[in-house]
Amino acid sequence: MPTLRFLGLGSILILTAAAPAAAQPAPPEQHVEDVAAETPVEHVTKWDVSLGGILQTGNTESYSVQGASLFELVRGRHGFTAEAQGSYGAAQVDEATPEYEDTTRTVRLRLRYDFFLTDLDAIFLAGLFRHDPFAGLDYRLQGQVGYARYIFREENHRLWGELGYDLTYDNYDPDPLIDPDTMMMLDGTAVVHSARIFTGYENAKDENLQFRTGVEVLINLERASDVRVSWDTSLRSKLVGRLQVELKFLLQLDTEPVPGNERLDTTTQLNLLYNLI
């Protein structure tokens, strides 16, 4: 009998200890396929300003100045970019008179908003302004909308492409505009609907050397022979602290430019650049 009591008591103790363990929930599974990965929250704040100029005296009397500012802000799925560029130049064309004549006068502004659907996919909305009377434009207004796909998107290294639509409104300079070939008076404004293709690349992995380039192609939806190409490239090198030197090149090709103007414009700049943020 003592032996039976001992065995019965042992059985009760074993069952009591095992009961709580059986009641505990199973540990969560690891690496489950159907768990959706969240888009990483990215925080980026950048603000650069640059300034450059050229002064010539002696046989050639001329000067020019150019400046730019680029602000970028990314908070999670939302990205905002604001960019401004301007240049002015004058030269003494006639040695008999000390007066200077304008040779360059441009202003470019760009605002853009990106909404990231995923870490590599985004939709965007942009607005642009250009003042360039030497290209026949009193002002040009552009609205753009489209889709951007990143091949890879890292903090300091990215490659992407964009497809979308561009609406351009041009106000010519001078107005009224005279066609130099026919001497006919032309309409002083134009509206162009275009398909937009863009490819961009940025590499800033080396803090002492940064490279950025982008090619934009606009194809007139009503006349395919009317194509505008813009290629913007910059190379920056660190001097000291936040001060950098920047070499910038801009190529603009218009197969059907404003009458009386050249199809190709290029601008090369060497600027000092300071990183505010």
Secondary structure, DSSP 8 states (H G I E B T S, - for coil): -HHHHHHHHHHHHHHHHHHHHHHS-----SS-TT--------EEEEEEEEEEEEEE-SSS-EEEEEEEEEEEEEETTEEEEEEEEEEEEEE---TTS---EEEEEEEEEEEEEEEESSSSEEEEEEEEEEEEGGGTEEEEEEEEEEEEEEEEE-SSEEEEEEEEEEEEEEEESSSSEE-TTT--EE-SEEEEEEEEEEEEEEEEEETTEEEEEEEEEEEESS-TT-EEEEEEEEEEEEEETTEEEEEEEEEEEESS-STTS-SEEEEEEEEEEEE--
